[in-house]
Amino acid sequence: MPQPRSIPLWAGRSVALVGILLVALSLRSAVAALSPILDHVSAEIPLSAIVIGVIGAAPPVMFAASGLLAPSISRRLGLERSMLAAVVVMVIGHFARAVAPNDVVLILATAVTLIGIGVGNVLLPPIVKRYFPDRIGLVTTLYATLLSVSAAVPALIAVPVADALGWRVSLGIWCFVAATAIAPWVTLTVRHRRELARLRTDDSDAVIETESALEGRLWRSPVAWSVTITFAVSSINAYAAFAWLPSLLIATAGVSPAGAGALLSLYAIMGFPAGIVLPLLASRMKNVGLLVFAGVGFFLVGYSGLLFAPRAVPILWVALIGLGPLLFPLALVLINSRTRTHAGSVALSGFVQGIGYVLGAFGPLLVGILKQATGGWSVPILFLVAVSLCGVIAGLLLTRPRFVEDDLAGR
């Protein structure tokens, strides 16, 4: 496939870049802003263990549902209007959480917010492909970095804001952050079709027809499955780590609860360098399977350390496990680099994230079941090792620069 002609980053598409970055700033805030202040919320709205469990399980479930819904929404409304709708839904959801009078409204508002975020998750890769086909690696790096910021900042300030101004303010401020993204997407939505056509990579009618045809056939594509496996391996490990890593470290490495919390922060921080480097590197490599193997290798060495020598250098084991999710930004790049059109990108993004987040939701559950059944951490760690090894299959399938459309065309 011929490479798109490189033009200046801001040339005729500054509003799109601003819109992409502002959306990215809101795609993790709903997940990170609530859990640190559950005690504050419980003081006013009694929250049972079941309610807290439902809220904790909601992100991957809602993201998976969004992965299934977003392609259809995009086909009906178009990318720009769909993203605008997603942002508006986020704003409504954040506001409803902040004013929730009871636990039922809190759960429903959280679900609404996460649906908006999930649709945004799916649409960002094809939007990058539409407006920045010559800068996929760079723009993916920018928004992947802001995804990490949108997870880190809410978690950092949630408690201080709740202590000073109340938990409703602590949740409500993210309504205004999400609202900043409305203006650029309104601008892009109302812009004349002729002006948009200059930026698009293909005709809208062809997009609708191609995307609809692709959706039901992606199950037959080895490329689609390789990207899905890459995403799912990262998702399962990440959700399992955020749910169980502190408990595992306390039990096996002998660290204190405070130390386990600090090591979990280290795990999260290790995603920053991966988010910065991987998209740029992947967009320049022909054999991205090597990057998948690297991610699998980090997981294997880190888990082996926790399995055989947990007390030796737990900080090193956690850092290595934290580098394993380099597979996440890699999958975001592959959604664009392994499709020929933005219609293909929309279809593949929904397929990958729909299945990937469903599997990710089972990660914490299965680790908990194995821990309960065996009474120790060796079998749960071995389960995560086995999950990580599945990435080898994806790496082998990705050694050649093949596209989803080629698989479905039989080429």
Phi and psi in degrees as a GROMACS rama.xvg file:
@    title "Ramachandran Plot"
@    xaxis  label "Phi"
@    yaxis  label "Psi"
@TYPE xy
-63.2819  142.476  PRO-2
-75.6675  138.245  GLN-3
-61.4454  145.208  PRO-4
-67.1688  130.88  ARG-5
-77.74  130.046  SER-6
-128.827  163.656  ILE-7
-54.3789  143.141  PRO-8
-54.5858  -40.9407  LEU-9
-90.1695  -3.33152  TRP-10
-64.0539  106.71  ALA-11
67.7251  9.04541  GLY-12
-144.323  24.8049  ARG-13
-63.3849  -38.6778  SER-14
-63.7309  -39.9963  VAL-15
-63.2749  -42.1906  ALA-16
-64.0835  -45.2738  LEU-17
-61.0376  -43.4602  VAL-18
-61.0001  -43.1584  GLY-19
-61.646  -46.0745  ILE-20
-69.2058  -37.808  LEU-21
-69.0678  -36.513  LEU-22
-63.9012  -44.4768  VAL-23
-57.6024  -32.9525  ALA-24
-66.6917  -13.8276  LEU-25
-112.17  1.83102  SER-26
-83.8635  -3.4986  LEU-27
-130.398  -6.18965  ARG-28
-62.6057  -38.5228  SER-29
-65.2432  -32.0065  ALA-30
-73.6024  -42.4419  VAL-31
-86.3682  -20.1376  ALA-32
-82.998  -24.4776  ALA-33
-90.9778  -46.1452  LEU-34
-58.3832  -37.2033  SER-35
-67.0382  -19.0805  PRO-36
-116.665  23.5069  ILE-37
-61.0151  -32.8501  LEU-38
-64.5399  -39.7801  ASP-39
-63.769  -43.5331  HIS-40
-64.5009  -42.8311  VAL-41
-63.0904  -26.1089  SER-42
-66.6001  -24.3877  ALA-43
-108.079  -39.9268  GLU-44
-118.884  106.262  ILE-45
-56.559  126.566  PRO-46
-118.392  117.282  LEU-47
-75.6343  167.609  SER-48
-61.3785  -34.0188  ALA-49
-65.8584  -44.4583  ILE-50
-62.1465  -44.4417  VAL-51
-63.116  -38.7466  ILE-52
-64.0638  -40.4907  GLY-53
-62.8434  -44.715  VAL-54
-62.5058  -40.3165  ILE-55
-67.3127  -33.9681  GLY-56
-84.319  -12.3607  ALA-57
-63.024  -41.2304  ALA-58
-55.6079  -55.6715  PRO-59
-64.7096  -32.4366  PRO-60
-66.7156  -47.1277  VAL-61
-68.3894  -36.6487  MET-62
-65.0217  -38.621  PHE-63
-65.2868  -43.226  ALA-64
-61.8201  -39.2878  ALA-65
-64.8165  -37.1344  SER-66
-61.0168  -31.9885  GLY-67
-80.5069  -31.1899  LEU-68
-87.2111  -35.456  LEU-69
-58.0811  -42.8734  ALA-70
-58.7836  -39.7569  PRO-71
-66.8059  -40.9706  SER-72
-62.0771  -44.7644  ILE-73
-62.5326  -37.9725  SER-74
-66.9672  -33.5244  ARG-75
-81.3127  -40.4453  ARG-76
-103.71  -19.9763  LEU-77
90.1672  160.318  GLY-78
-62.8134  -46.2659  LEU-79
-65.9556  -48.6263  GLU-80
-66.6983  -33.6718  ARG-81
-64.7951  -42.7807  SER-82
-66.3124  -40.2021  MET-83
-59.5278  -44.1174  LEU-84
-62.3154  -40.1408  ALA-85
-61.953  -42.2356  ALA-86
-64.2917  -43.5513  VAL-87
-61.3517  -41.1786  VAL-88
-62.7936  -40.3021  VAL-89
-58.7085  -47.1275  MET-90
-60.1256  -46.8947  VAL-91
-60.8244  -44.1161  ILE-92
-63.5355  -45.2135  GLY-93
-60.0798  -43.8005  HIS-94
-64.008  -43.0883  PHE-95
-64.7646  -35.6016  ALA-96
-64.3854  -39.2541  ARG-97
-68.7609  -26.8532  ALA-98
-109.104  10.3546  VAL-99
-57.6186  127.281  ALA-100
-85.9292  -16.1586  PRO-101
-153.805  176.682  ASN-102
-68.6873  -31.3691  ASP-103
-64.4028  -46.725  VAL-104
-64.6917  -37.6485  VAL-105
-61.0737  -43.4117  LEU-106
-65.504  -46.8885  ILE-107
-63.6968  -41.6049  LEU-108
-65.7427  -37.5361  ALA-109
-62.9192  -42.3727  THR-110
-62.6793  -42.4211  ALA-111
-61.7508  -46.4135  VAL-112
-59.3642  -44.7001  THR-113
-69.1408  -31.3779  LEU-114
-63.6776  -45.7394  ILE-115
-59.2789  -43.7388  GLY-116
-64.5996  -42.2597  ILE-117
-62.5385  -41.2716  GLY-118
-63.1927  -40.7188  VAL-119
-61.1131  -40.1915  GLY-120
-55.4893  -45.8326  ASN-121
-71.4235  -37.609  VAL-122
-80.9636  -24.258  LEU-123
-59.4132  -47.7682  LEU-124
-56.7649  -49.173  PRO-125
-66.1504  -29.6497  PRO-126
-66.8434  -39.7859  ILE-127
-60.4681  -42.4467  VAL-128
-65.2047  -36.6975  LYS-129
-67.8413  -49.4134  ARG-130
-92.5432  -22.9749  TYR-131
-133.447  53.516  PHE-132
-63.6263  -20.7579  PRO-133
-93.7952  -3.87047  ASP-134
-136.211  36.0073  ARG-135
-59.0819  -47.3316  ILE-136
-61.8647  -45.9256  GLY-137
-65.6841  -48.7041  LEU-138
-68.3371  -36.5622  VAL-139
-63.2361  -39.2765  THR-140
-59.6204  -45.0359  THR-141
-62.2813  -47.5468  LEU-142
-78.68  -28.563  TYR-143
-66.3264  -36.5739  ALA-144
-64.7626  -41.6846  THR-145
-69.3937  -26.9686  LEU-146
-60.091  -42.8125  LEU-147
-65.0413  -39.3032  SER-148
-63.0049  -40.9528  VAL-149
-69.6693  -16.0728  SER-150
-90.6369  -37.7533  ALA-151
-76.7235  -44.4649  ALA-152
-66.5233  -48.2151  VAL-153
-58.1519  -41.7849  PRO-154
-63.4267  -33.8027  ALA-155
-72.9968  -39.5549  LEU-156
-102.525  -5.8126  ILE-157
-58.1154  -50.1322  ALA-158
-68.0306  -48.7207  VAL-159
-57.0665  -41.0039  PRO-160
-67.4187  -41.5017  VAL-161
-63.7558  -39.5709  ALA-162
-63.7997  -39.4674  ASP-163
-83.9287  -39.8284  ALA-164
-123.626  -7.16143  LEU-165
105.081  155.224  GLY-166
-68.6554  -27.2543  TRP-167
-67.2802  -39.5078  ARG-168
-66.7881  -40.8794  VAL-169
-58.6765  -37.3441  SER-170
-82.0764  -35.5876  LEU-171
-70.7  -26.2994  GLY-172
-61.6115  -25.3658  ILE-173
-76.3953  -15.2541  TRP-174
-61.9425  -43.6292  CYS-175
-72.3565  -34.354  PHE-176
-62.9707  -46.2119  VAL-177
-63.2771  -36.0549  ALA-178
-64.4845  -24.325  ALA-179
-62.7716  -21.5653  THR-180
-84.563  -6.94106  ALA-181
-67.1014  -46.6823  ILE-182
-56.7178  -51.3775  ALA-183
-62.2769  -33.2953  PRO-184
-79.1991  -26.7927  TRP-185
-64.2673  -44.1314  VAL-186
-59.4213  -46.0164  THR-187
-68.5558  -32.588  LEU-188
-70.8695  -40.5789  THR-189
-88.9515  -7.88722  VAL-190
-59.135  143.407  ARG-191
-57.4661  139.313  HIS-192
-55.8854  -35.1403  ARG-193
-64.6978  -37.819  ARG-194
-70.1578  -38.2953  GLU-195
-65.5694  -37.9791  LEU-196
-59.6368  -28.9065  ALA-197
-66.4774  -26.2611  ARG-198
-96.4492  -19.851  LEU-199
-77.9199  157.231  ARG-200
-93.0061  -13.9816  THR-201
-159.84  171.199  ASP-202
-70.7691  142.61  ASP-203
-62.7006  -42.1571  SER-204
-62.2126  -40.4325  ASP-205
-64.817  -36.5103  ALA-206
-59.5628  -49.9227  VAL-207
-60.2292  -46.9739  ILE-208
-65.2482  -45.0395  GLU-209
-66.1373  -44.3009  THR-210
-62.3831  -43.5711  GLU-211
-62.7111  -40.5592  SER-212
-67.8979  -37.0326  ALA-213
-68.754  -38.2352  LEU-214
-54.4286  -44.1449  GLU-215
-82.08  -3.28246  GLY-216
-116.464  -1.96842  ARG-217
-64.9984  -21.9269  LEU-218
-59.0603  -22.5552  TRP-219
-90.0219  -2.52044  ARG-220
-97.7781  116.969  SER-221
-59.9479  -33.858  PRO-222
-64.8999  -45.3352  VAL-223
-59.5225  -42.1242  ALA-224
-69.5005  -35.1882  TRP-225
-65.0642  -41.6894  SER-226
-68.1146  -38.1446  VAL-227
-63.6059  -43.7778  THR-228
-62.382  -42.7416  ILE-229
-57.2974  -47.6964  THR-230
-65.3379  -43.5838  PHE-231
-66.7882  -39.9517  ALA-232
-59.3102  -44.2198  VAL-233
-64.4335  -44.4242  SER-234
-64.2442  -47.7888  SER-235
-59.7846  -47.5921  ILE-236
-64.6657  -40.3665  ASN-237
-67.1278  -47.9441  ALA-238
-66.9067  -36.1276  TYR-239
-64.8862  -39.9495  ALA-240
-65.8489  -45.7675  ALA-241
-66.6315  -27.0838  PHE-242
-84.4825  -36.7664  ALA-243
-124.168  -15.6224  TRP-244
-57.6526  -44.6289  LEU-245
-58.1053  -45.0493  PRO-246
-62.9328  -40.9217  SER-247
-61.9216  -44.3364  LEU-248
-67.548  -39.2212  LEU-249
-62.2056  -41.7516  ILE-250
-77.2918  -37.8773  ALA-251
-102.084  -34.5412  THR-252
-98.6725  -7.73855  ALA-253
71.3367  21.7214  GLY-254
-83.423  160.194  VAL-255
-76.4215  163.803  SER-256
-56.4774  -40.4757  PRO-257
-64.7989  -40.8467  ALA-258
-65.2691  -37.1322  GLY-259
-65.2495  -38.3881  ALA-260
-64.2081  -40.1307  GLY-261
-64.8827  -38.4126  ALA-262
-69.5514  -32.784  LEU-263
-65.3382  -37.9221  LEU-264
-62.6797  -40.2729  SER-265
-60.1421  -43.4366  LEU-266
-55.2587  -45.8875  TYR-267
-67.6457  -39.8742  ALA-268
-64.4848  -30.8422  ILE-269
-63.0447  -14.9785  MET-270
-74.0855  -19.2895  GLY-271
-62.7383  -54.1552  PHE-272
-61.5141  -35.7001  PRO-273
-64.5349  -42.1032  ALA-274
-64.8536  -29.2621  GLY-275
-81.5904  -44.3141  ILE-276
-86.145  -42.9417  VAL-277
-60.5517  -47.7946  LEU-278
-59.4062  -40.0539  PRO-279
-66.5525  -41.7134  LEU-280
-68.3467  -44.6051  LEU-281
-65.0508  -33.5476  ALA-282
-70.8194  -12.5608  SER-283
-108.662  -8.74284  ARG-284
-97.9168  139.171  MET-285
-79.9032  -40.1391  LYS-286
-103.327  83.9976  ASN-287
-77.0591  -7.43187  VAL-288
-57.5438  -30.5154  GLY-289
-62.4936  -35.1377  LEU-290
-70.2989  -36.5647  LEU-291
-62.9105  -44.2748  VAL-292
-60.9768  -36.8549  PHE-293
-63.3576  -45.3193  ALA-294
-60.5216  -44.4208  GLY-295
-61.1619  -41.4847  VAL-296
-61.366  -42.3632  GLY-297
-60.1685  -45.4047  PHE-298
-58.805  -47.412  PHE-299
-64.0832  -44.0473  LEU-300
-66.6063  -43.1565  VAL-301
-63.6945  -46.2683  GLY-302
-67.5798  -35.6819  TYR-303
-62.1661  -39.6107  SER-304
-61.8551  -44.4844  GLY-305
-67.6598  -26.2641  LEU-306
-81.2407  -42.1343  LEU-307
-105.196  -25.6888  PHE-308
-145.817  58.9233  ALA-309
-62.3383  -30.2497  PRO-310
-87.8058  -8.21252  ARG-311
-65.4908  -69.8828  ALA-312
-139.078  70.6213  VAL-313
-58.1573  -29.7681  PRO-314
-62.8615  -36.6914  ILE-315
-70.2141  -44.0609  LEU-316
-61.3499  -42.6901  TRP-317
-67.0207  -40.3046  VAL-318
-61.4898  -41.6703  ALA-319
-66.784  -43.3328  LEU-320
-62.1047  -34.8855  ILE-321
-68.506  -23.1234  GLY-322
-80.5638  -21.0572  LEU-323
-56.5021  -40.6305  GLY-324
-69.539  15.0584  PRO-325
-56.9582  -16.5052  LEU-326
-63.8426  -25.0061  LEU-327
-67.6767  -57.8755  PHE-328
-62.6984  -29.4464  PRO-329
-62.3418  -43.5856  LEU-330
-63.003  -37.2046  ALA-331
-61.281  -41.4156  LEU-332
-67.42  -41.8025  VAL-333
-64.2263  -31.189  LEU-334
-56.5473  -35.1297  ILE-335
-90.6249  -42.8796  ASN-336
-75.802  -15.8772  SER-337
-107.744  20.3755  ARG-338
-128.544  152.028  THR-339
-93.2453  -22.7646  ARG-340
-132.949  163.887  THR-341
-73.5057  -20.4914  HIS-342
-64.2847  -44.0333  ALA-343
-63.0636  -36.4107  GLY-344
-65.0352  -42.4596  SER-345
-60.5595  -48.9044  VAL-346
-62.4643  -44.5294  ALA-347
-68.0953  -38.301  LEU-348
-61.528  -44.7485  SER-349
-64.1638  -40.8126  GLY-350
-63.4348  -50.5173  PHE-351
-64.0144  -48.9016  VAL-352
-75.7631  -32.9536  GLN-353
-60.5555  -52.3094  GLY-354
-71.6316  -42.2747  ILE-355
-60.8333  -42.7913  GLY-356
-74.2107  -31.3202  TYR-357
-59.4505  -48.4745  VAL-358
-65.5337  -38.0515  LEU-359
-61.0343  -34.4812  GLY-360
-64.8103  -26.296  ALA-361
-82.359  -15.2704  PHE-362
-56.5099  -58.8164  GLY-363
-59.9967  -38.1102  PRO-364
-62.8529  -48.2158  LEU-365
-67.5436  -37.8945  LEU-366
-61.9868  -42.695  VAL-367
-63.5547  -41.8772  GLY-368
-63.5888  -44.2416  ILE-369
-65.6862  -38.4689  LEU-370
-64.291  -43.8967  LYS-371
-65.4186  -39.7301  GLN-372
-73.1112  -34.4456  ALA-373
-102.298  -18.4956  THR-374
75.0531  6.6268  GLY-375
-145.043  -176.024  GLY-376
-106.347  -5.37573  TRP-377
-64.6692  -46.672  SER-378
-67.6281  -44.0725  VAL-379
-57.8492  -39.9618  PRO-380
-64.544  -42.1608  ILE-381
-63.7701  -34.3024  LEU-382
-61.127  -44.7431  PHE-383
-67.8838  -31.7898  LEU-384
-62.5744  -45.5097  VAL-385
-62.9952  -41.291  ALA-386
-59.6468  -45.1668  VAL-387
-62.5726  -38.387  SER-388
-64.1917  -23.5209  LEU-389
-60.3149  -25.2612  CYS-390
-62.5397  -24.015  GLY-391
-61.1253  -38.5521  VAL-392
-60.1755  -45.8922  ILE-393
-62.7945  -42.4121  ALA-394
-59.4638  -40.9409  GLY-395
-65.815  -38.5602  LEU-396
-70.5888  -22.9636  LEU-397
-97.4701  7.41577  LEU-398
-67.7323  -24.6435  THR-399
-106.912  142.136  ARG-400
-77.4709  73.2412  PRO-401
-104.296  153.011  ARG-402
-110.654  153.463  PHE-403
-57.7549  -44.767  VAL-404
-61.2717  -31.3959  GLU-405
-67.2738  -40.6281  ASP-406
-58.8486  -44.32  ASP-407
-77.2512  -21.1193  LEU-408
-87.6365  -4.67569  ALA-409
79.5276  15.3676  GLY-410
